[in-house]
Amino acid sequence: MDPRCTEACQAIFLPAEHRIAELSVATAALFPDQAFRGRCLVTLREHYTELFQLTPAMRTAFLDDVTRIAEAVFRALKPIKMNYELLGNLVPHMHWHLIPRFREDGVYPKPIWGSEPPRTTLLPAARDALIAAIRRHLR
C-alpha cells in the first residue's frame, strides 16, 4: 500500500476475504454492503486523487482494470446495466464503484446515491460464492 494513504484510503482496499483480484494497477474487491448485489470497488494501489494526475499509461491500465472487473460482474450476474462511479469526496483516493443494476434493486432506474436501502451483509459462504462467480468470468 502506498505510504501516502490515509486511514480512510486504506479502508477502501477492504479485507482479504472481500478481494476478488489483484490487477495490473488496482485491487478489486466486493463491497461489504451488498444492498446492491455485486457492487465492487476497484482501487488504484498508488495514491492519487484525480484522473489527470495519472500518466496516460497508468490511466489506461486503471481503466482496463475497471473494465475487466465490470465485464466479469456483468457476465456473472447478468444485470440490465453497469453503473460506474468515481467520486472521492469522502475518501480522497482513486477508486471506482461498480454497481450492477437490476429492475428489482429497489431504486432502478434512479442512481443509488439518493437512496438508503437496508444494509445487506452476506454470510461468508454467500460472499465467497459471489466472489468465485465473478472470478470465473475474469479475463
Buried (B, 14 or more C-beta within 10 A) or exposed (E): EEEEBEEEBBEBBBEEEBBBBEBEBBBBBBBBEBBBBBBBBBBBBBBBEEBEEBEEEBBEBBBEBBBBBBBBBBBBBEBEEBBEBEEBEEBBBBBBBBBBBBEEBEBBEEEBEEEEEEEEEBEEEEBBEBBEBBBEBBE
